[in-house]
Amino acid sequence: MSERRKIKNAERLANDVKAEAYQTRSILEQTAAHLQAVASKIFLGDRQMANQVTAMITQDFILLSEDITDDTNIISSLDHKTALRKKLLEHRAYLNERLIEINDLQTQILDMMIAVNKIRSVANMETAKFNQEFDDELKRLSKSSDFKPFTQAKKVTRLLNDPTFIDGINATSKKQLQQSKIQKRAADKLTKHIEILQKQSHQTRHIIDTTLKNIK
Protein backbone atom coordinates (compact mmCIF):
# COMPACT_ATOMS: atom_id res chain seq x y z
CA MET A 1 0.00 0.00 0.00
CA SER A 2 1.32 3.44 -0.95
CA GLU A 3 2.13 5.96 1.77
CA ARG A 4 -0.60 8.30 0.55
CA ARG A 5 -3.16 5.50 0.74
CA LYS A 6 -1.97 4.59 4.24
CA ILE A 7 -2.26 8.22 5.35
CA LYS A 8 -5.76 8.50 3.85
CA ASN A 9 -6.91 5.38 5.69
CA ALA A 10 -5.34 6.65 8.91
CA GLU A 11 -7.13 9.99 8.49
CA ARG A 12 -10.44 8.18 7.95
CA LEU A 13 -9.95 6.13 11.09
CA ALA A 14 -8.94 9.20 13.12
CA ASN A 15 -12.08 11.01 11.91
CA ASP A 16 -14.19 7.99 12.91
CA VAL A 17 -12.73 8.25 16.41
CA LYS A 18 -13.50 11.98 16.47
CA ALA A 19 -17.13 11.41 15.38
CA GLU A 20 -17.63 8.58 17.86
CA ALA A 21 -16.08 10.56 20.73
CA TYR A 22 -18.14 13.68 20.02
CA GLN A 23 -21.32 11.63 19.77
CA THR A 24 -20.50 10.03 23.12
CA ARG A 25 -19.83 13.45 24.64
CA SER A 26 -23.19 14.68 23.30
CA ILE A 27 -24.96 11.72 24.90
CA LEU A 28 -23.15 12.34 28.19
CA GLU A 29 -24.02 16.05 28.19
CA GLN A 30 -27.69 15.29 27.43
CA THR A 31 -27.66 12.70 30.20
CA ALA A 32 -26.08 15.20 32.59
CA ALA A 33 -28.77 17.78 31.77
CA HIS A 34 -31.49 15.17 32.26
CA LEU A 35 -29.95 14.11 35.56
CA GLN A 36 -29.77 17.73 36.73
CA ALA A 37 -33.50 18.10 36.04
CA VAL A 38 -34.24 14.94 38.01
CA ALA A 39 -31.92 16.09 40.82
CA SER A 40 -33.76 19.42 41.06
CA LYS A 41 -37.06 17.61 41.34
CA ILE A 42 -35.72 15.22 43.98
CA PHE A 43 -34.16 17.98 46.11
CA LEU A 44 -36.17 21.15 45.44
CA GLY A 45 -39.44 19.28 44.95
CA ASP A 46 -39.66 16.02 46.85
CA ARG A 47 -37.21 16.94 49.65
CA GLN A 48 -38.81 20.26 50.51
CA MET A 49 -42.30 18.83 50.26
CA ALA A 50 -41.37 15.96 52.58
CA ASN A 51 -39.88 18.43 55.09
CA GLN A 52 -43.03 20.52 54.92
CA VAL A 53 -45.19 17.48 55.68
CA THR A 54 -42.96 16.58 58.65
CA ALA A 55 -43.35 20.13 60.02
CA MET A 56 -47.12 20.04 59.53
CA ILE A 57 -47.52 16.73 61.34
CA THR A 58 -45.27 17.88 64.19
CA GLN A 59 -47.25 21.11 64.57
CA ASP A 60 -50.56 19.21 64.57
CA PHE A 61 -49.24 16.93 67.29
CA ILE A 62 -48.18 19.93 69.42
CA LEU A 63 -51.61 21.54 69.03
CA LEU A 64 -53.29 18.26 69.93
CA SER A 65 -51.14 17.95 73.05
CA GLU A 66 -52.14 21.45 74.20
CA ASP A 67 -55.80 20.46 74.27
CA ILE A 68 -55.21 17.61 76.75
CA THR A 69 -56.32 18.51 80.30
CA ASP A 70 -56.75 15.16 82.02
CA ASP A 71 -53.79 14.42 84.38
CA THR A 72 -53.28 10.87 83.16
CA ASN A 73 -53.46 11.88 79.53
CA ILE A 74 -51.10 14.80 80.18
CA ILE A 75 -48.45 12.39 81.48
CA SER A 76 -49.00 10.06 78.54
CA SER A 77 -48.87 13.04 76.19
CA LEU A 78 -45.53 14.17 77.63
CA ASP A 79 -44.13 10.66 77.21
CA HIS A 80 -45.46 10.56 73.68
CA LYS A 81 -44.01 13.98 72.93
CA THR A 82 -40.63 12.87 74.27
CA ALA A 83 -40.77 9.77 72.09
CA LEU A 84 -41.67 11.93 69.10
CA ARG A 85 -38.74 14.28 69.74
CA LYS A 86 -36.40 11.29 69.95
CA LYS A 87 -37.81 9.99 66.67
CA LEU A 88 -37.33 13.37 65.02
CA LEU A 89 -33.75 13.55 66.33
CA GLU A 90 -33.03 10.07 65.01
CA HIS A 91 -34.38 11.03 61.59
CA ARG A 92 -32.45 14.32 61.65
CA ALA A 93 -29.24 12.43 62.42
CA TYR A 94 -29.96 10.13 59.46
CA LEU A 95 -30.54 13.13 57.16
CA ASN A 96 -27.39 14.84 58.40
CA GLU A 97 -25.39 11.72 57.58
CA ARG A 98 -26.82 11.74 54.06
CA LEU A 99 -26.00 15.45 53.70
CA ILE A 100 -22.37 14.83 54.65
CA GLU A 101 -22.26 11.88 52.23
CA ILE A 102 -23.70 14.02 49.43
CA ASN A 103 -21.28 16.89 50.12
CA ASP A 104 -18.38 14.46 49.97
CA LEU A 105 -19.55 13.13 46.59
CA GLN A 106 -20.14 16.65 45.27
CA THR A 107 -16.60 17.59 46.29
CA GLN A 108 -15.33 14.62 44.27
CA ILE A 109 -17.50 15.70 41.34
CA LEU A 110 -16.06 19.22 41.48
CA ASP A 111 -12.54 17.77 41.55
CA MET A 112 -13.39 15.75 38.45
CA MET A 113 -14.88 18.81 36.73
CA ILE A 114 -11.67 20.74 37.45
CA ALA A 115 -9.65 17.83 36.02
CA VAL A 116 -11.86 17.81 32.89
CA ASN A 117 -11.37 21.53 32.36
CA LYS A 118 -7.62 21.23 32.90
CA ILE A 119 -7.52 18.62 30.12
CA ARG A 120 -9.59 20.90 27.88
CA SER A 121 -7.35 23.87 28.66
CA VAL A 122 -4.18 21.94 27.81
CA ALA A 123 -5.79 20.62 24.60
CA ASN A 124 -6.80 24.17 23.61
CA MET A 125 -3.25 25.39 24.23
CA GLU A 126 -1.82 22.59 22.08
CA THR A 127 -4.28 23.45 19.29
CA ALA A 128 -3.31 27.13 19.53
CA LYS A 129 0.38 26.20 19.21
CA PHE A 130 -0.45 23.82 16.34
CA ASN A 131 -2.33 26.60 14.51
CA GLN A 132 0.56 28.99 15.03
CA GLU A 133 2.97 26.44 13.60
CA PHE A 134 0.69 25.94 10.59
CA ASP A 135 0.38 29.69 10.09
CA ASP A 136 4.17 30.11 10.22
CA GLU A 137 4.59 27.37 7.62
CA LEU A 138 1.93 28.96 5.40
CA LYS A 139 3.77 32.29 5.55
CA ARG A 140 7.05 30.54 4.71
CA LEU A 141 5.52 28.77 1.70
CA SER A 142 3.93 32.00 0.44
CA LYS A 143 7.40 33.57 0.26
CA SER A 144 9.40 30.60 -1.02
CA SER A 145 9.44 28.11 -3.84
CA ASP A 146 10.60 25.40 -1.42
CA PHE A 147 7.50 23.23 -0.83
CA LYS A 148 9.17 20.71 1.42
CA PRO A 149 6.81 20.87 4.41
CA PHE A 150 8.14 21.96 7.78
CA THR A 151 11.76 21.80 6.65
CA GLN A 152 12.83 23.55 9.84
CA ALA A 153 10.84 21.25 12.15
CA LYS A 154 13.06 18.33 13.19
CA LYS A 155 10.17 16.48 14.85
CA VAL A 156 8.00 16.53 11.72
CA THR A 157 10.96 15.60 9.51
CA ARG A 158 11.58 12.59 11.74
CA LEU A 159 7.93 11.55 11.48
CA LEU A 160 7.99 11.84 7.70
CA ASN A 161 10.98 9.51 7.61
CA ASP A 162 9.53 7.00 10.10
CA PRO A 163 7.91 4.05 8.23
CA THR A 164 6.12 2.86 11.40
CA PHE A 165 4.51 6.22 12.15
CA ILE A 166 1.19 5.54 10.36
CA ASP A 167 0.93 2.05 11.87
CA GLY A 168 1.37 3.56 15.32
CA ILE A 169 -1.30 6.17 14.66
CA ASN A 170 -3.69 3.47 13.42
CA ALA A 171 -3.11 1.33 16.50
CA THR A 172 -3.78 4.34 18.75
CA SER A 173 -6.92 5.28 16.82
CA LYS A 174 -8.31 1.75 17.02
CA LYS A 175 -7.75 1.72 20.78
CA GLN A 176 -9.40 5.13 21.10
CA LEU A 177 -12.38 4.00 19.02
CA GLN A 178 -12.89 0.99 21.29
CA GLN A 179 -12.64 3.20 24.39
CA SER A 180 -15.22 5.60 23.00
CA LYS A 181 -17.66 2.78 22.28
CA ILE A 182 -17.26 1.53 25.85
CA GLN A 183 -17.96 5.06 27.08
CA LYS A 184 -21.10 5.23 24.95
CA ARG A 185 -22.39 1.98 26.45
CA ALA A 186 -21.68 3.40 29.92
CA ALA A 187 -23.67 6.53 29.00
CA ASP A 188 -26.63 4.35 27.97
CA LYS A 189 -26.49 2.62 31.37
CA LEU A 190 -26.56 6.02 33.08
CA THR A 191 -29.83 6.77 31.31
CA LYS A 192 -31.35 3.62 32.84
CA HIS A 193 -30.20 4.68 36.31
CA ILE A 194 -31.87 8.06 35.80
CA GLU A 195 -35.11 6.30 34.89
CA ILE A 196 -34.90 4.39 38.19
CA LEU A 197 -34.42 7.70 40.06
CA GLN A 198 -37.45 9.14 38.31
CA LYS A 199 -39.53 6.12 39.32
CA GLN A 200 -38.41 6.47 42.94
CA SER A 201 -39.26 10.17 42.83
CA HIS A 202 -42.77 9.37 41.58
CA GLN A 203 -43.21 6.84 44.39
CA THR A 204 -42.01 9.37 46.96
CA ARG A 205 -44.38 12.03 45.67
CA HIS A 206 -47.28 9.55 45.79
CA ILE A 207 -46.57 8.82 49.47
CA ILE A 208 -46.30 12.55 50.23
CA ASP A 209 -49.56 13.34 48.44
CA THR A 210 -51.35 10.52 50.25
CA THR A 211 -50.06 11.78 53.61
CA LEU A 212 -51.16 15.33 52.81
CA LYS A 213 -54.67 14.14 52.00
CA ASN A 214 -54.84 12.35 55.36
CA ILE A 215 -53.66 15.50 57.19
CA LYS A 216 -56.27 17.67 55.51
C-alpha positions in Angstrom: 0.0 0.0 0.0 1.3 3.4 -1.0 2.1 6.0 1.8 -0.6 8.3 0.5 -3.2 5.5 0.7 -2.0 4.6 4.2 -2.3 8.2 5.3 -5.8 8.5 3.9 -6.9 5.4 5.7 -5.3 6.6 8.9 -7.1 10.0 8.5 -10.4 8.2 8.0 -9.9 6.1 11.1 -8.9 9.2 13.1 -12.1 11.0 11.9 -14.2 8.0 12.9 -12.7 8.3 16.4 -13.5 12.0 16.5 -17.1 11.4 15.4 -17.6 8.6 17.9 -16.1 10.6 20.7 -18.1 13.7 20.0 -21.3 11.6 19.8 -20.5 10.0 23.1 -19.8 13.5 24.6 -23.2 14.7 23.3 -25.0 11.7 24.9 -23.1 12.3 28.2 -24.0 16.1 28.2 -27.7 15.3 27.4 -27.7 12.7 30.2 -26.1 15.2 32.6 -28.8 17.8 31.8 -31.5 15.2 32.3 -29.9 14.1 35.6 -29.8 17.7 36.7 -33.5 18.1 36.0 -34.2 14.9 38.0 -31.9 16.1 40.8 -33.8 19.4 41.1 -37.1 17.6 41.3 -35.7 15.2 44.0 -34.2 18.0 46.1 -36.2 21.1 45.4 -39.4 19.3 45.0 -39.7 16.0 46.9 -37.2 16.9 49.7 -38.8 20.3 50.5 -42.3 18.8 50.3 -41.4 16.0 52.6 -39.9 18.4 55.1 -43.0 20.5 54.9 -45.2 17.5 55.7 -43.0 16.6 58.6 -43.3 20.1 60.0 -47.1 20.0 59.5 -47.5 16.7 61.3 -45.3 17.9 64.2 -47.3 21.1 64.6 -50.6 19.2 64.6 -49.2 16.9 67.3 -48.2 19.9 69.4 -51.6 21.5 69.0 -53.3 18.3 69.9 -51.1 17.9 73.0 -52.1 21.5 74.2 -55.8 20.5 74.3 -55.2 17.6 76.7 -56.3 18.5 80.3 -56.7 15.2 82.0 -53.8 14.4 84.4 -53.3 10.9 83.2 -53.5 11.9 79.5 -51.1 14.8 80.2 -48.5 12.4 81.5 -49.0 10.1 78.5 -48.9 13.0 76.2 -45.5 14.2 77.6 -44.1 10.7 77.2 -45.5 10.6 73.7 -44.0 14.0 72.9 -40.6 12.9 74.3 -40.8 9.8 72.1 -41.7 11.9 69.1 -38.7 14.3 69.7 -36.4 11.3 70.0 -37.8 10.0 66.7 -37.3 13.4 65.0 -33.8 13.5 66.3 -33.0 10.1 65.0 -34.4 11.0 61.6 -32.5 14.3 61.6 -29.2 12.4 62.4 -30.0 10.1 59.5 -30.5 13.1 57.2 -27.4 14.8 58.4 -25.4 11.7 57.6 -26.8 11.7 54.1 -26.0 15.5 53.7 -22.4 14.8 54.7 -22.3 11.9 52.2 -23.7 14.0 49.4 -21.3 16.9 50.1 -18.4 14.5 50.0 -19.6 13.1 46.6 -20.1 16.7 45.3 -16.6 17.6 46.3 -15.3 14.6 44.3 -17.5 15.7 41.3 -16.1 19.2 41.5 -12.5 17.8 41.6 -13.4 15.8 38.4 -14.9 18.8 36.7 -11.7 20.7 37.5 -9.6 17.8 36.0 -11.9 17.8 32.9 -11.4 21.5 32.4 -7.6 21.2 32.9 -7.5 18.6 30.1 -9.6 20.9 27.9 -7.4 23.9 28.7 -4.2 21.9 27.8 -5.8 20.6 24.6 -6.8 24.2 23.6 -3.3 25.4 24.2 -1.8 22.6 22.1 -4.3 23.5 19.3 -3.3 27.1 19.5 0.4 26.2 19.2 -0.5 23.8 16.3 -2.3 26.6 14.5 0.6 29.0 15.0 3.0 26.4 13.6 0.7 25.9 10.6 0.4 29.7 10.1 4.2 30.1 10.2 4.6 27.4 7.6 1.9 29.0 5.4 3.8 32.3 5.6 7.0 30.5 4.7 5.5 28.8 1.7 3.9 32.0 0.4 7.4 33.6 0.3 9.4 30.6 -1.0 9.4 28.1 -3.8 10.6 25.4 -1.4 7.5 23.2 -0.8 9.2 20.7 1.4 6.8 20.9 4.4 8.1 22.0 7.8 11.8 21.8 6.7 12.8 23.6 9.8 10.8 21.3 12.1 13.1 18.3 13.2 10.2 16.5 14.8 8.0 16.5 11.7 11.0 15.6 9.5 11.6 12.6 11.7 7.9 11.5 11.5 8.0 11.8 7.7 11.0 9.5 7.6 9.5 7.0 10.1 7.9 4.0 8.2 6.1 2.9 11.4 4.5 6.2 12.2 1.2 5.5 10.4 0.9 2.1 11.9 1.4 3.6 15.3 -1.3 6.2 14.7 -3.7 3.5 13.4 -3.1 1.3 16.5 -3.8 4.3 18.7 -6.9 5.3 16.8 -8.3 1.7 17.0 -7.8 1.7 20.8 -9.4 5.1 21.1 -12.4 4.0 19.0 -12.9 1.0 21.3 -12.6 3.2 24.4 -15.2 5.6 23.0 -17.7 2.8 22.3 -17.3 1.5 25.8 -18.0 5.1 27.1 -21.1 5.2 25.0 -22.4 2.0 26.5 -21.7 3.4 29.9 -23.7 6.5 29.0 -26.6 4.4 28.0 -26.5 2.6 31.4 -26.6 6.0 33.1 -29.8 6.8 31.3 -31.3 3.6 32.8 -30.2 4.7 36.3 -31.9 8.1 35.8 -35.1 6.3 34.9 -34.9 4.4 38.2 -34.4 7.7 40.1 -37.5 9.1 38.3 -39.5 6.1 39.3 -38.4 6.5 42.9 -39.3 10.2 42.8 -42.8 9.4 41.6 -43.2 6.8 44.4 -42.0 9.4 47.0 -44.4 12.0 45.7 -47.3 9.6 45.8 -46.6 8.8 49.5 -46.3 12.6 50.2 -49.6 13.3 48.4 -51.3 10.5 50.3 -50.1 11.8 53.6 -51.2 15.3 52.8 -54.7 14.1 52.0 -54.8 12.4 55.4 -53.7 15.5 57.2 -56.3 17.7 55.5 
